[in-house]
Amino acid sequence: MPKHIRFELTDQDGTQKVETDFSDQEWSLLEDYSAIFDQLATSPATTSVASFGFSIKWDSEAGWAPVDASQFPSRTDLAAFLHLFRPIILNDERTFFMKVLGVISQRAPSKAWKALKVEFDGRRFESMMTISMTSASTPEQPTSETLILNSGRTLQNWLNAFEYHRDAAKAAEFSEIHADDFPTPDHVKGLMLQLLVEKLKAAAKLRELIRALQQGPGASFKTK
């Protein structure tokens, strides 16, 4: 039986009363996402990762400052966090963030959902600070290529190379990146962890939105 929902949504266009229906399958998806996120949110490993803050320092004389690796979450905490976060950040998972948000977008359209997508895929972080590398052209490859280090695409490759799949080809690409003095593996890891924190923040906002839907009449969600 379809789930009938009423709540108030406040976005850049003001406050509107939303009344819509979710199918049983759609509502089950939202509930499953919520259960997964709630387990993630209560894990000490998530607390460890969420508290991470990273900054890159550069000096015209000294160049790029080394990274203090002691600020990173422990290997155990990172592995536990990624295991719990996997159903939300991998696009082939049923509860993938974009799939869940897509269902809500269809039932309750709002311009605000674009901002959530931008935050989740790393474009908000990228817009604040873009760190890129441009490869030199060669006879074999006459055109240079630019790699944005703090991007969702680089994060996906890093996860495939070192965390989820141990992809040797992807790992080799990072070995080429580390051939120069910058970026070191720790610089890249710091950027990747910061991107994961961005995804976690977006995932938490989506959970708050679903909570408002679950509460029904009288509940509200503000995107500002």
C-alpha distance (Angstrom), angle and dihedral (degrees) to the residues before:
residue distance angle dihedral
M1 . . .
P2 3.85 . .
K3 3.80 116.6 .
H4 3.80 111.3 -122.6
I5 3.81 112.1 -148.6
R6 3.80 133.3 -169.1
F7 3.79 124.2 179.8
E8 3.81 142.9 133.6
L9 3.80 120.5 -99.3
T10 3.79 120.8 -164.5
D11 3.79 115.5 -166.2
Q12 3.80 137.6 145.0
D13 3.80 90.4 -63.6
G14 3.80 93.7 55.6
T15 3.80 132.7 -104.5
Q16 3.77 121.8 -32.8
K17 3.77 134.4 176.0
V18 3.80 110.4 -121.0
E19 3.77 122.5 -156.4
T20 3.79 118.2 176.6
D21 3.80 145.8 137.0
F22 3.80 130.8 -116.8
S23 3.78 122.0 -160.5
D24 3.81 118.9 -122.7
Q25 3.81 89.4 -104.9
E26 3.79 92.9 50.2
W27 3.80 93.5 46.5
S28 3.80 90.4 49.0
L29 3.80 89.0 53.7
L30 3.80 91.5 52.9
E31 3.80 91.5 48.5
D32 3.80 92.3 48.6
Y33 3.80 91.3 50.1
S34 3.80 89.5 50.4
A35 3.81 92.9 50.9
I36 3.80 91.4 49.4
F37 3.79 93.3 47.8
D38 3.80 93.3 46.3
Q39 3.79 90.2 54.6
L40 3.79 89.6 47.6
A41 3.81 93.0 48.5
T42 3.80 94.5 53.1
S43 3.80 95.2 49.9
P44 3.83 117.5 108.0
A45 3.80 86.5 -140.3
T46 3.79 89.9 62.3
T47 3.79 90.9 50.2
S48 3.80 88.6 53.7
V49 3.81 93.4 50.8
A50 3.82 95.6 40.1
S51 3.81 91.6 55.7
F52 3.79 91.2 57.1
G53 3.78 116.8 115.4
F54 3.78 123.7 -178.9
S55 3.78 134.2 -166.1
I56 3.77 131.2 175.8
K57 3.79 117.7 -145.9
W58 3.78 126.3 -159.8
D59 3.79 130.5 -175.5
S60 3.80 125.2 -168.2
E61 3.80 90.8 -130.5
A62 3.81 104.4 31.3
G63 3.80 96.5 34.0
W64 3.81 120.2 -152.2
A65 3.77 114.7 5.4
P66 3.81 116.4 -126.4
V67 3.78 118.2 -104.9
D68 3.79 121.3 -111.7
A69 3.80 99.4 -130.3
S70 3.81 91.2 -168.8
Q71 3.82 88.2 78.4
F72 3.82 91.4 64.4
P73 3.81 120.5 100.5
S74 3.79 112.2 -101.7
R75 3.77 118.0 -89.9
T76 3.81 89.0 -112.9
D77 3.81 93.0 52.0
L78 3.80 93.4 46.9
A79 3.81 92.5 49.7
A80 3.82 91.7 48.5
F81 3.81 91.8 47.0
L82 3.80 93.8 49.6
H83 3.80 90.9 48.3
L84 3.81 91.1 54.8
F85 3.82 93.3 40.9
R86 3.81 94.4 48.4
P87 3.85 97.0 91.3
I88 3.81 89.5 54.7
I89 3.81 103.4 42.2
L90 3.82 103.5 37.9
N91 3.78 112.3 85.4
D92 3.81 95.4 -144.6
E93 3.81 91.8 59.2
R94 3.81 119.0 100.8
T95 3.82 91.5 -128.3
F96 3.81 95.4 46.2
F97 3.81 109.6 152.0
M98 3.81 95.2 -118.9
K99 3.81 92.9 49.9
V100 3.80 92.6 52.0
L101 3.79 93.4 44.9
G102 3.80 88.7 47.1
V103 3.81 91.1 59.0
I104 3.81 91.4 50.8
S105 3.81 91.4 45.4
Q106 3.78 90.3 57.0
R107 3.80 93.7 49.2
A108 3.81 98.3 37.8
P109 3.82 110.2 22.6
S110 3.80 116.5 -157.5
K111 3.79 136.4 157.5
A112 3.82 86.6 -131.5
W113 3.79 93.4 74.8
K114 3.80 90.0 70.1
A115 3.81 89.7 63.4
L116 3.81 89.9 53.3
K117 3.80 90.3 51.8
V118 3.81 91.3 48.6
E119 3.80 91.2 51.6
F120 3.80 94.1 45.8
D121 3.80 96.2 49.8
G122 3.80 93.1 48.0
R123 3.78 99.0 -110.1
R124 3.82 92.7 121.0
F125 3.81 90.7 56.5
E126 3.79 89.9 43.3
S127 3.81 91.3 52.7
M128 3.81 91.0 54.1
M129 3.80 94.4 50.0
T130 3.79 127.4 1.3
I131 3.80 117.9 -162.5
S132 3.78 111.8 -173.9
M133 3.77 139.9 168.1
T134 3.79 125.6 -152.1
S135 3.79 118.3 -154.1
A136 3.79 119.0 -136.6
S137 3.79 117.8 -110.8
T138 3.81 118.2 -109.1
P139 3.82 134.5 -173.1
E140 3.81 87.5 -102.1
Q141 3.82 91.9 47.5
P142 3.81 109.1 26.9
T143 3.81 94.8 179.6
S144 3.79 122.0 67.5
E145 3.80 121.4 -128.2
T146 3.80 128.1 -142.9
L147 3.79 120.8 -144.2
I148 3.80 118.8 -165.0
L149 3.79 104.9 -148.5
N150 3.80 98.5 -163.9
S151 3.80 95.7 53.3
G152 3.78 135.6 113.4
R153 3.79 90.2 -116.1
T154 3.80 92.8 55.9
L155 3.81 90.0 47.1
Q156 3.80 90.6 53.2
N157 3.80 90.7 51.0
W158 3.81 91.3 47.0
L159 3.81 92.1 51.2
N160 3.80 90.4 49.0
A161 3.78 91.6 47.4
F162 3.79 101.2 45.8
E163 3.79 112.7 8.9
Y164 3.79 120.9 26.6
H165 3.80 106.6 20.8
R166 3.82 109.0 8.3
D167 3.79 89.5 -136.1
A168 3.81 106.5 -167.9
A169 3.80 93.6 -157.3
K170 3.81 91.8 53.0
A171 3.81 90.9 46.0
A172 3.81 89.1 53.2
E173 3.80 90.0 55.4
F174 3.78 89.8 57.0
S175 3.80 90.5 48.5
E176 3.79 87.3 59.9
I177 3.79 90.6 49.6
H178 3.81 90.7 53.2
A179 3.82 93.1 50.9
D180 3.82 90.8 98.4
D181 3.80 128.9 54.7
F182 3.81 90.4 -95.7
P183 2.91 132.6 80.6
T184 3.78 102.5 26.6
P185 3.83 119.4 -166.4
D186 3.81 88.2 -100.5
H187 3.82 92.2 53.8
V188 3.81 89.9 52.6
K189 3.80 93.1 44.4
G190 3.79 90.5 52.1
L191 3.80 91.3 52.3
M192 3.80 91.7 46.9
L193 3.79 92.0 50.7
Q194 3.79 90.2 50.5
L195 3.80 89.5 52.3
L196 3.79 89.5 51.1
V197 3.80 89.8 52.7
E198 3.81 88.6 52.4
K199 3.80 89.9 52.9
L200 3.78 90.7 48.2
K201 3.82 91.4 53.1
A202 3.80 91.3 51.3
A203 3.80 91.1 46.5
A204 3.81 89.9 52.6
K205 3.81 91.2 52.7
L206 3.79 90.4 51.3
R207 3.80 88.9 52.0
E208 3.82 89.7 52.5
L209 3.78 89.6 51.5
I210 3.81 91.6 51.8
R211 3.81 89.6 47.8
A212 3.80 89.0 57.1
L213 3.80 89.5 50.4
Q214 3.80 90.8 50.0
Q215 3.79 92.9 50.3
G216 3.79 91.5 55.4
P217 3.85 125.5 -171.7
G218 3.78 112.6 31.4
A219 3.80 93.8 22.7
S220 3.80 120.5 117.2
F221 3.80 138.5 -168.8
K222 3.79 123.7 -157.7
T223 3.78 121.4 -162.1
K224 3.80 97.4 -175.1
